[in-house]
Amino acid sequence: MIYLDTSVALAHLLGESRAPRAEFWSERLVSSRLLEYELWTRLHRYGIAGSHGEALRDLLGRVALLRLERPVLTRALEPFPVPVRTLDALHLASMGFLLEQGQSVALATYDSGMEQAALALGWEVESCA
């Protein structure tokens, strides 16, 4: 299973040249429900929600979205091995929850801070270069 960070999803939606391996999008993808809010907010900010909204809905339809339940929110309040931003802490706490449940999951991100935190925690990071 792959935990989809907003940076990879947004790059995909915007047609950026960087992309994960070809079979990546057919993998089992999971993310925090936060992904939905981050992506819609970004599309609205760029003024492209009308032109990219259907692609976003399609993408979200392929991702299992986790609710931000108390254990995840509580973990996000705790420190991480490297400094992280608030939304990154919520994503990392969501992925940590999955790992604690015995799920095998790798983080897909273009965000170097997220990658550093995941590696510092001993978590697998999916190569998306």
N, CA, C and O atoms as a GROMACS GRO file, in nm:
protein
  516
    1MET      N    1   0.085  -0.116   0.000
    1MET     CA    2   0.000   0.000   0.000
    1MET      C    3   0.090   0.124   0.000
    1MET      O    4   0.199   0.123   0.058
    2ILE      N    5   0.043   0.229  -0.066
    2ILE     CA    6   0.120   0.353  -0.076
    2ILE      C    7   0.040   0.467  -0.014
    2ILE      O    8  -0.076   0.488  -0.047
    3TYR      N    9   0.105   0.540   0.077
    3TYR     CA   10   0.044   0.659   0.135
    3TYR      C   11   0.074   0.776   0.041
    3TYR      O   12   0.190   0.813   0.021
    4LEU      N   13  -0.030   0.832  -0.015
    4LEU     CA   14  -0.017   0.938  -0.115
    4LEU      C   15  -0.013   1.075  -0.048
    4LEU      O   16  -0.111   1.118   0.013
    5ASP      N   17   0.100   1.141  -0.059
    5ASP     CA   18   0.114   1.277  -0.007
    5ASP      C   19   0.060   1.376  -0.110
    5ASP      O   20   0.059   1.348  -0.230
    6THR      N   21   0.017   1.489  -0.063
    6THR     CA   22  -0.041   1.592  -0.148
    6THR      C   23   0.054   1.635  -0.260
    6THR      O   24   0.009   1.664  -0.371
    7SER      N   25   0.182   1.639  -0.233
    7SER     CA   26   0.278   1.686  -0.333
    7SER      C   27   0.276   1.600  -0.459
    7SER      O   28   0.286   1.653  -0.570
    8VAL      N   29   0.262   1.470  -0.444
    8VAL     CA   30   0.259   1.379  -0.559
    8VAL      C   31   0.125   1.391  -0.632
    8VAL      O   32   0.121   1.394  -0.755
    9ALA      N   33   0.017   1.398  -0.556
    9ALA     CA   34  -0.116   1.410  -0.616
    9ALA      C   35  -0.127   1.542  -0.694
    9ALA      O   36  -0.180   1.544  -0.805
   10LEU      N   37  -0.079   1.650  -0.636
   10LEU     CA   38  -0.088   1.780  -0.702
   10LEU      C   39  -0.003   1.785  -0.828
   10LEU      O   40  -0.046   1.838  -0.931
   11ALA      N   41   0.117   1.729  -0.823
   11ALA     CA   42   0.203   1.724  -0.942
   11ALA      C   43   0.134   1.646  -1.054
   11ALA      O   44   0.143   1.683  -1.171
   12HIS      N   45   0.066   1.539  -1.017
   12HIS     CA   46  -0.006   1.458  -1.115
   12HIS      C   47  -0.120   1.540  -1.178
   12HIS      O   48  -0.136   1.541  -1.300
   13LEU      N   49  -0.197   1.606  -1.094
   13LEU     CA   50  -0.310   1.686  -1.144
   13LEU      C   51  -0.265   1.801  -1.234
   13LEU      O   52  -0.333   1.835  -1.330
   14LEU      N   53  -0.151   1.859  -1.201
   14LEU     CA   54  -0.102   1.974  -1.277
   14LEU      C   55  -0.017   1.933  -1.397
   14LEU      O   56   0.031   2.019  -1.471
   15GLY      N   57   0.001   1.803  -1.417
   15GLY     CA   58   0.076   1.755  -1.533
   15GLY      C   59   0.223   1.789  -1.528
   15GLY      O   60   0.286   1.811  -1.631
   16GLU      N   61   0.280   1.794  -1.408
   16GLU     CA   62   0.423   1.823  -1.395
   16GLU      C   63   0.505   1.711  -1.457
   16GLU      O   64   0.457   1.598  -1.472
   17SER      N   65   0.629   1.742  -1.492
   17SER     CA   66   0.714   1.642  -1.559
   17SER      C   67   0.759   1.531  -1.464
   17SER      O   68   0.782   1.419  -1.509
   18ARG      N   69   0.773   1.561  -1.337
   18ARG     CA   70   0.813   1.454  -1.244
   18ARG      C   71   0.693   1.364  -1.220
   18ARG      O   72   0.580   1.409  -1.206
   19ALA      N   73   0.722   1.235  -1.216
   19ALA     CA   74   0.614   1.138  -1.202
   19ALA      C   75   0.669   1.009  -1.141
   19ALA      O   76   0.784   0.973  -1.165
   20PRO      N   77   0.587   0.940  -1.064
   20PRO     CA   78   0.629   0.811  -1.011
   20PRO      C   79   0.633   0.705  -1.122
   20PRO      O   80   0.595   0.733  -1.236
   21ARG      N   81   0.677   0.588  -1.089
   21ARG     CA   82   0.684   0.477  -1.185
   21ARG      C   83   0.547   0.455  -1.248
   21ARG      O   84   0.445   0.490  -1.189
   22ALA      N   85   0.544   0.399  -1.365
   22ALA     CA   86   0.420   0.385  -1.445
   22ALA      C   87   0.309   0.312  -1.371
   22ALA      O   88   0.193   0.353  -1.379
   23GLU      N   89   0.341   0.206  -1.301
   23GLU     CA   90   0.238   0.126  -1.235
   23GLU      C   91   0.192   0.184  -1.100
   23GLU      O   92   0.103   0.129  -1.036
   24PHE      N   93   0.251   0.295  -1.059
   24PHE     CA   94   0.219   0.358  -0.931
   24PHE      C   95   0.069   0.381  -0.913
   24PHE      O   96   0.014   0.347  -0.809
   25TRP      N   97   0.002   0.438  -1.013
   25TRP     CA   98  -0.138   0.476  -1.001
   25TRP      C   99  -0.233   0.356  -0.997
   25TRP      O  100  -0.352   0.372  -0.968
   26SER      N  101  -0.183   0.236  -1.027
   26SER     CA  102  -0.267   0.117  -1.015
   26SER      C  103  -0.245   0.046  -0.881
   26SER      O  104  -0.311  -0.054  -0.853
   27GLU      N  105  -0.154   0.097  -0.800
   27GLU     CA  106  -0.129   0.042  -0.666
   27GLU      C  107  -0.246   0.079  -0.574
   27GLU      O  108  -0.329   0.164  -0.607
   28ARG      N  109  -0.251   0.015  -0.460
   28ARG     CA  110  -0.349   0.049  -0.356
   28ARG      C  111  -0.301   0.178  -0.288
   28ARG      O  112  -0.198   0.178  -0.220
   29LEU      N  113  -0.376   0.285  -0.306
   29LEU     CA  114  -0.338   0.417  -0.254
   29LEU      C  115  -0.425   0.454  -0.134
   29LEU      O  116  -0.544   0.425  -0.131
   30VAL      N  117  -0.362   0.518  -0.036
   30VAL     CA  118  -0.432   0.563   0.083
   30VAL      C  119  -0.376   0.699   0.122
   30VAL      O  120  -0.259   0.729   0.095
   31SER      N  121  -0.458   0.780   0.186
   31SER     CA  122  -0.413   0.909   0.237
   31SER      C  123  -0.511   0.955   0.344
   31SER      O  124  -0.616   0.894   0.366
   32SER      N  125  -0.476   1.061   0.410
   32SER     CA  126  -0.567   1.125   0.504
   32SER      C  127  -0.674   1.201   0.425
   32SER      O  128  -0.647   1.248   0.314
   33ARG      N  129  -0.792   1.214   0.481
   33ARG     CA  130  -0.896   1.296   0.419
   33ARG      C  131  -0.846   1.438   0.397
   33ARG      O  132  -0.900   1.512   0.315
   34LEU      N  133  -0.744   1.475   0.470
   34LEU     CA  134  -0.679   1.605   0.453
   34LEU      C  135  -0.637   1.627   0.308
   34LEU      O  136  -0.637   1.741   0.260
   35LEU      N  137  -0.601   1.521   0.237
   35LEU     CA  138  -0.561   1.530   0.097
   35LEU      C  139  -0.668   1.600   0.014
   35LEU      O  140  -0.637   1.688  -0.066
   36GLU      N  141  -0.793   1.562   0.034
   36GLU     CA  142  -0.903   1.621  -0.040
   36GLU      C  143  -0.910   1.772  -0.020
   36GLU      O  144  -0.926   1.847  -0.116
   37TYR      N  145  -0.897   1.816   0.103
   37TYR     CA  146  -0.905   1.959   0.134
   37TYR      C  147  -0.785   2.035   0.080
   37TYR      O  148  -0.800   2.146   0.027
   38GLU      N  149  -0.668   1.977   0.092
   38GLU     CA  150  -0.549   2.043   0.040
   38GLU      C  151  -0.557   2.060  -0.112
   38GLU      O  152  -0.523   2.166  -0.165
   39LEU      N  153  -0.600   1.956  -0.181
   39LEU     CA  154  -0.604   1.963  -0.328
   39LEU      C  155  -0.711   2.060  -0.377
   39LEU      O  156  -0.684   2.140  -0.466
   40TRP      N  157  -0.831   2.055  -0.320
   40TRP     CA  158  -0.935   2.149  -0.364
   40TRP      C  159  -0.893   2.294  -0.335
   40TRP      O  160  -0.914   2.382  -0.418
   41THR      N  161  -0.835   2.316  -0.218
   41THR     CA  162  -0.791   2.452  -0.183
   41THR      C  163  -0.687   2.502  -0.282
   41THR      O  164  -0.692   2.618  -0.324
   42ARG      N  165  -0.595   2.416  -0.320
   42ARG     CA  166  -0.491   2.454  -0.414
   42ARG      C  167  -0.549   2.483  -0.552
   42ARG      O  168  -0.511   2.582  -0.615
   43LEU      N  169  -0.641   2.399  -0.598
   43LEU     CA  170  -0.702   2.423  -0.730
   43LEU      C  171  -0.781   2.554  -0.730
   43LEU      O  172  -0.777   2.628  -0.828
   44HIS      N  173  -0.852   2.581  -0.622
   44HIS     CA  174  -0.924   2.708  -0.612
   44HIS      C  175  -0.826   2.826  -0.610
   44HIS      O  176  -0.850   2.928  -0.674
   45ARG      N  177  -0.718   2.810  -0.537
   45ARG     CA  178  -0.616   2.917  -0.530
   45ARG      C  179  -0.558   2.949  -0.668
   45ARG      O  180  -0.535   3.066  -0.700
   46TYR      N  181  -0.536   2.846  -0.747
   46TYR     CA  182  -0.481   2.865  -0.882
   46TYR      C  183  -0.588   2.902  -0.984
   46TYR      O  184  -0.556   2.934  -1.099
   47GLY      N  185  -0.714   2.899  -0.943
   47GLY     CA  186  -0.823   2.932  -1.034
   47GLY      C  187  -0.849   2.826  -1.140
   47GLY      O  188  -0.897   2.858  -1.248
   48ILE      N  189  -0.819   2.701  -1.108
   48ILE     CA  190  -0.834   2.594  -1.209
   48ILE      C  191  -0.926   2.482  -1.161
   48ILE      O  192  -0.924   2.372  -1.217
   49ALA      N  193  -1.007   2.509  -1.059
   49ALA     CA  194  -1.098   2.405  -1.009
   49ALA      C  195  -1.197   2.363  -1.118
   49ALA      O  196  -1.234   2.245  -1.125
   50GLY      N  197  -1.240   2.456  -1.202
   50GLY     CA  198  -1.333   2.422  -1.308
   50GLY      C  199  -1.271   2.329  -1.412
   50GLY      O  200  -1.335   2.233  -1.456
   51SER      N  201  -1.149   2.357  -1.450
   51SER     CA  202  -1.084   2.277  -1.554
   51SER      C  203  -1.021   2.148  -1.501
   51SER      O  204  -1.002   2.053  -1.577
   52HIS      N  205  -0.989   2.143  -1.373
   52HIS     CA  206  -0.922   2.027  -1.317
   52HIS      C  207  -1.006   1.950  -1.215
   52HIS      O  208  -0.962   1.849  -1.160
   53GLY      N  209  -1.128   1.999  -1.189
   53GLY     CA  210  -1.212   1.938  -1.086
   53GLY      C  211  -1.247   1.793  -1.113
   53GLY      O  212  -1.244   1.710  -1.022
   54GLU      N  213  -1.280   1.760  -1.238
   54GLU     CA  214  -1.316   1.622  -1.270
   54GLU      C  215  -1.196   1.529  -1.251
   54GLU      O  216  -1.212   1.418  -1.199
   55ALA      N  217  -1.078   1.573  -1.291
   55ALA     CA  218  -0.958   1.492  -1.271
   55ALA      C  219  -0.932   1.472  -1.122
   55ALA      O  220  -0.888   1.365  -1.080
   56LEU      N  221  -0.958   1.575  -1.042
   56LEU     CA  222  -0.940   1.563  -0.898
   56LEU      C  223  -1.040   1.463  -0.839
   56LEU      O  224  -1.003   1.379  -0.757
   57ARG      N  225  -1.164   1.470  -0.881
   57ARG     CA  226  -1.264   1.375  -0.833
   57ARG      C  227  -1.225   1.231  -0.871
   57ARG      O  228  -1.240   1.139  -0.791
   58ASP      N  229  -1.176   1.214  -0.993
   58ASP     CA  230  -1.131   1.081  -1.037
   58ASP      C  231  -1.016   1.031  -0.950
   58ASP      O  232  -1.014   0.915  -0.908
   59LEU      N  233  -0.921   1.119  -0.924
   59LEU     CA  234  -0.806   1.082  -0.841
   59LEU      C  235  -0.852   1.042  -0.702
   59LEU      O  236  -0.811   0.938  -0.650
   60LEU      N  237  -0.935   1.124  -0.641
   60LEU     CA  238  -0.983   1.095  -0.506
   60LEU      C  239  -1.062   0.965  -0.501
   60LEU      O  240  -1.063   0.896  -0.400
   61GLY      N  241  -1.128   0.931  -0.611
   61GLY     CA  242  -1.202   0.806  -0.618
   61GLY      C  243  -1.114   0.683  -0.614
   61GLY      O  244  -1.162   0.573  -0.586
   62ARG      N  245  -0.986   0.700  -0.642
   62ARG     CA  246  -0.890   0.588  -0.641
   62ARG      C  247  -0.812   0.578  -0.511
   62ARG      O  248  -0.729   0.488  -0.494
   63VAL      N  249  -0.837   0.671  -0.418
   63VAL     CA  250  -0.760   0.677  -0.294
   63VAL      C  251  -0.851   0.648  -0.175
   63VAL      O  252  -0.956   0.710  -0.160
   64ALA      N  253  -0.812   0.554  -0.091
   64ALA     CA  254  -0.884   0.530   0.034
   64ALA      C  255  -0.847   0.643   0.130
   64ALA      O  256  -0.729   0.663   0.160
   65LEU      N  257  -0.946   0.717   0.176
   65LEU     CA  258  -0.921   0.833   0.261
   65LEU      C  259  -0.951   0.801   0.407
   65LEU      O  260  -1.060   0.756   0.442
   66LEU      N  261  -0.851   0.826   0.492
   66LEU     CA  262  -0.864   0.802   0.635
   66LEU      C  263  -0.920   0.925   0.705
   66LEU      O  264  -0.880   1.037   0.675
   67ARG      N  265  -1.011   0.903   0.797
   67ARG     CA  266  -1.062   1.015   0.877
   67ARG      C  267  -0.957   1.054   0.980
   67ARG      O  268  -0.876   0.972   1.023
   68LEU      N  269  -0.961   1.178   1.018
   68LEU     CA  270  -0.869   1.228   1.122
   68LEU      C  271  -0.931   1.198   1.259
   68LEU      O  272  -0.993   1.284   1.321
   69GLU      N  273  -0.913   1.074   1.304
   69GLU     CA  274  -0.968   1.028   1.431
   69GLU      C  275  -0.872   1.066   1.546
   69GLU      O  276  -0.757   1.103   1.524
   70ARG      N  277  -0.923   1.054   1.666
   70ARG     CA  278  -0.848   1.095   1.786
   70ARG      C  279  -0.706   1.039   1.793
   70ARG      O  280  -0.615   1.116   1.822
   71PRO      N  281  -0.681   0.909   1.768
   71PRO     CA  282  -0.542   0.861   1.778
   71PRO      C  283  -0.447   0.932   1.681
   71PRO      O  284  -0.331   0.959   1.715
   72VAL      N  285  -0.496   0.964   1.563
   72VAL     CA  286  -0.412   1.033   1.464
   72VAL      C  287  -0.387   1.176   1.510
   72VAL      O  288  -0.273   1.223   1.506
   73LEU      N  289  -0.491   1.243   1.555
   73LEU     CA  290  -0.476   1.381   1.600
   73LEU      C  291  -0.385   1.390   1.723
   73LEU      O  292  -0.306   1.483   1.736
   74THR      N  293  -0.398   1.293   1.812
   74THR     CA  294  -0.313   1.291   1.932
   74THR      C  295  -0.167   1.271   1.893
   74THR      O  296  -0.079   1.338   1.947
   75ARG      N  297  -0.140   1.180   1.800
   75ARG     CA  298  -0.002   1.156   1.757
   75ARG      C  299   0.057   1.280   1.690
   75ARG      O  300   0.175   1.309   1.706
   76ALA      N  301  -0.024   1.352   1.615
   76ALA     CA  302   0.025   1.471   1.545
   76ALA      C  303   0.069   1.580   1.643
   76ALA      O  304   0.147   1.668   1.607
   77LEU      N  305   0.020   1.574   1.766
   77LEU     CA  306   0.060   1.672   1.868
   77LEU      C  307   0.198   1.644   1.925
   77LEU      O  308   0.260   1.732   1.985
   78GLU      N  309   0.245   1.523   1.907
   78GLU     CA  310   0.374   1.483   1.961
   78GLU      C  311   0.487   1.521   1.865
   78GLU      O  312   0.463   1.540   1.745
   79PRO      N  313   0.608   1.533   1.916
   79PRO     CA  314   0.719   1.569   1.827
   79PRO      C  315   0.756   1.456   1.731
   79PRO      O  316   0.733   1.338   1.759
   80PHE      N  317   0.812   1.495   1.620
   80PHE     CA  318   0.867   1.401   1.522
   80PHE      C  319   1.019   1.414   1.529
   80PHE      O  320   1.070   1.512   1.584
   81PRO      N  321   1.092   1.317   1.474
   81PRO     CA  322   1.239   1.321   1.486
   81PRO      C  323   1.303   1.440   1.416
   81PRO      O  324   1.416   1.477   1.447
   82VAL      N  325   1.232   1.499   1.322
   82VAL     CA  326   1.278   1.622   1.256
   82VAL      C  327   1.160   1.720   1.258
   82VAL      O  328   1.045   1.676   1.263
   83PRO      N  329   1.187   1.850   1.254
   83PRO     CA  330   1.076   1.946   1.254
   83PRO      C  331   0.988   1.928   1.131
   83PRO      O  332   1.038   1.911   1.019
   84VAL      N  333   0.856   1.930   1.152
   84VAL     CA  334   0.761   1.918   1.041
   84VAL      C  335   0.653   2.025   1.055
   84VAL      O  336   0.628   2.077   1.164
   85ARG      N  337   0.591   2.056   0.942
   85ARG     CA  338   0.481   2.152   0.941
   85ARG      C  339   0.353   2.082   0.989
   85ARG      O  340   0.347   1.959   0.995
   86THR      N  341   0.253   2.161   1.023
   86THR     CA  342   0.130   2.108   1.081
   86THR      C  343   0.063   2.003   0.993
   86THR      O  344   0.032   1.894   1.040
   87LEU      N  345   0.040   2.036   0.867
   87LEU     CA  346  -0.029   1.941   0.779
   87LEU      C  347   0.056   1.816   0.755
   87LEU      O  348   0.002   1.706   0.741
   88ASP      N  349   0.187   1.834   0.749
   88ASP     CA  350   0.275   1.718   0.734
   88ASP      C  351   0.266   1.628   0.857
   88ASP      O  352   0.267   1.506   0.845
   89ALA      N  353   0.256   1.688   0.976
   89ALA     CA  354   0.242   1.608   1.099
   89ALA      C  355   0.114   1.525   1.094
   89ALA      O  356   0.113   1.410   1.137
   90LEU      N  357   0.007   1.583   1.042
   90LEU     CA  358  -0.119   1.509   1.031
   90LEU      C  359  -0.108   1.394   0.931
   90LEU      O  360  -0.160   1.286   0.955
   91HIS      N  361  -0.040   1.418   0.819
   91HIS     CA  362  -0.019   1.310   0.722
   91HIS      C  363   0.070   1.201   0.782
   91HIS      O  364   0.040   1.082   0.769
   92LEU      N  365   0.178   1.239   0.847
   92LEU     CA  366   0.268   1.141   0.906
   92LEU      C  367   0.198   1.062   1.017
   92LEU      O  368   0.219   0.941   1.030
   93ALA      N  369   0.117   1.129   1.095
   93ALA     CA  370   0.043   1.060   1.200
   93ALA      C  371  -0.057   0.961   1.140
   93ALA      O  372  -0.079   0.854   1.196
   94SER      N  373  -0.116   0.997   1.027
   94SER     CA  374  -0.209   0.906   0.958
   94SER      C  375  -0.136   0.782   0.908
   94SER      O  376  -0.184   0.670   0.925
   95MET      N  377  -0.019   0.804   0.848
   95MET     CA  378   0.059   0.689   0.800
   95MET      C  379   0.105   0.604   0.918
   95MET      O  380   0.103   0.482   0.912
   96GLY      N  381   0.147   0.670   1.025
   96GLY     CA  382   0.188   0.596   1.144
   96GLY      C  383   0.076   0.510   1.201
   96GLY      O  384   0.100   0.399   1.248
   97PHE      N  385  -0.045   0.561   1.196
   97PHE     CA  386  -0.161   0.485   1.242
   97PHE      C  387  -0.175   0.355   1.161
   97PHE      O  388  -0.198   0.248   1.217
   98LEU      N  389  -0.159   0.366   1.030
   98LEU     CA  390  -0.168   0.247   0.945
   98LEU      C  391  -0.060   0.147   0.981
   98LEU      O  392  -0.085   0.027   0.989
   99LEU      N  393   0.061   0.196   1.001
   99LEU     CA  394   0.172   0.108   1.037
   99LEU      C  395   0.146   0.039   1.172
   99LEU      O  396   0.176  -0.079   1.188
  100GLU      N  397   0.091   0.114   1.267
  100GLU     CA  398   0.059   0.056   1.398
  100GLU      C  399  -0.049  -0.052   1.387
  100GLU      O  400  -0.056  -0.141   1.471
  101GLN      N  401  -0.132  -0.044   1.285
  101GLN     CA  402  -0.236  -0.143   1.262
  101GLN      C  403  -0.182  -0.264   1.186
  101GLN      O  404  -0.258  -0.355   1.151
  102GLY      N  405  -0.051  -0.266   1.160
  102GLY     CA  406   0.012  -0.380   1.093
  102GLY      C  407   0.008  -0.373   0.942
  102GLY      O  408   0.041  -0.471   0.874
  103GLN      N  409  -0.030  -0.258   0.888
  103GLN     CA  410  -0.033  -0.242   0.743
  103GLN      C  411   0.109  -0.219   0.690
  103GLN      O  412   0.191  -0.156   0.756
  104SER      N  413   0.136  -0.270   0.574
  104SER     CA  414   0.262  -0.244   0.505
  104SER      C  415   0.237  -0.125   0.413
  104SER      O  416   0.159  -0.134   0.318
  105VAL      N  417   0.303  -0.014   0.441
  105VAL     CA  418   0.276   0.108   0.366
  105VAL      C  419   0.405   0.186   0.344
  105VAL      O  420   0.491   0.192   0.431
  106ALA      N  421   0.416   0.246   0.226
  106ALA     CA  422   0.531   0.330   0.191
  106ALA      C  423   0.480   0.470   0.160
  106ALA      O  424   0.371   0.485   0.105
  107LEU      N  425   0.557   0.570   0.194
  107LEU     CA  426   0.520   0.708   0.170
  107LEU      C  427   0.564   0.752   0.031
  107LEU      O  428   0.680   0.734  -0.007
  108ALA      N  429   0.471   0.810  -0.045
  108ALA     CA  430   0.503   0.870  -0.175
  108ALA      C  431   0.495   1.021  -0.157
  108ALA      O  432   0.387   1.074  -0.130
  109THR      N  433   0.607   1.090  -0.171
  109THR     CA  434   0.611   1.234  -0.151
  109THR      C  435   0.721   1.297  -0.234
  109THR      O  436   0.821   1.234  -0.266
  110TYR      N  437   0.701   1.425  -0.269
  110TYR     CA  438   0.806   1.506  -0.329
  110TYR      C  439   0.858   1.606  -0.226
  110TYR      O  440   0.950   1.682  -0.256
  111ASP      N  441   0.803   1.606  -0.109
  111ASP     CA  442   0.837   1.700  -0.002
  111ASP      C  443   0.957   1.645   0.076
  111ASP      O  444   0.946   1.540   0.140
  112SER      N  445   1.069   1.715   0.070
  112SER     CA  446   1.190   1.665   0.135
  112SER      C  447   1.175   1.656   0.287
  112SER      O  448   1.233   1.566   0.349
  113GLY      N  449   1.099   1.746   0.347
  113GLY     CA  450   1.078   1.741   0.491
  113GLY      C  451   0.999   1.618   0.532
  113GLY      O  452   1.030   1.553   0.632
  114MET      N  453   0.897   1.585   0.453
  114MET     CA  454   0.818   1.464   0.480
  114MET      C  455   0.906   1.340   0.463
  114MET      O  456   0.901   1.247   0.544
  115GLU      N  457   0.984   1.340   0.357
  115GLU     CA  458   1.072   1.226   0.332
  115GLU      C  459   1.172   1.208   0.446
  115GLU      O  460   1.194   1.097   0.493
  116GLN      N  461   1.233   1.317   0.490
  116GLN     CA  462   1.330   1.310   0.600
  116GLN      C  463   1.266   1.257   0.727
  116GLN      O  464   1.324   1.174   0.797
  117ALA      N  465   1.146   1.304   0.757
  117ALA     CA  466   1.076   1.258   0.877
  117ALA      C  467   1.045   1.108   0.868
  117ALA      O  468   1.066   1.034   0.964
  118ALA      N  469   0.995   1.064   0.754
  118ALA     CA  470   0.962   0.923   0.736
  118ALA      C  471   1.087   0.836   0.749
  118ALA      O  472   1.084   0.733   0.815
  119LEU      N  473   1.195   0.877   0.686
  119LEU     CA  474   1.319   0.800   0.695
  119LEU      C  475   1.372   0.798   0.837
  119LEU      O  476   1.422   0.695   0.884
  120ALA      N  477   1.363   0.911   0.907
  120ALA     CA  478   1.408   0.917   1.046
  120ALA      C  479   1.326   0.824   1.136
  120ALA      O  480   1.376   0.775   1.237
  121LEU      N  481   1.201   0.801   1.099
  121LEU     CA  482   1.116   0.709   1.173
  121LEU      C  483   1.137   0.563   1.131
  121LEU      O  484   1.078   0.472   1.189
  122GLY      N  485   1.220   0.543   1.029
  122GLY     CA  486   1.247   0.408   0.980
  122GLY      C  487   1.142   0.355   0.886
  122GLY      O  488   1.130   0.234   0.866
  123TRP      N  489   1.064   0.446   0.827
  123TRP     CA  490   0.956   0.408   0.737
  123TRP      C  491   1.005   0.401   0.593
  123TRP      O  492   1.103   0.466   0.556
  124GLU      N  493   0.937   0.322   0.514
  124GLU     CA  494   0.968   0.308   0.372
  124GLU      C  495   0.918   0.430   0.294
  124GLU      O  496   0.808   0.480   0.318
  125VAL      N  497   1.001   0.475   0.201
  125VAL     CA  498   0.963   0.587   0.112
  125VAL      C  499   0.965   0.537  -0.031
  125VAL      O  500   1.065   0.482  -0.077
  126GLU      N  501   0.854   0.557  -0.100
  126GLU     CA  502   0.839   0.519  -0.241
  126GLU      C  503   0.915   0.620  -0.327
  126GLU      O  504   0.898   0.740  -0.311
  127SER      N  505   0.998   0.572  -0.416
  127SER     CA  506   1.069   0.661  -0.508
  127SER      C  507   0.972   0.716  -0.610
  127SER      O  508   0.906   0.640  -0.681
  128CYS      N  509   0.963   0.848  -0.619
  128CYS     CA  510   0.870   0.912  -0.713
  128CYS      C  511   0.943   1.001  -0.812
  128CYS      O  512   0.880   1.079  -0.882
  129ALA      N  513   1.073   0.990  -0.819
  129ALA     CA  514   1.152   1.077  -0.906
  129ALA      C  515   1.127   1.054  -1.052
  129ALA      O  516   1.187   1.120  -1.137
   0.00000   0.00000   0.00000
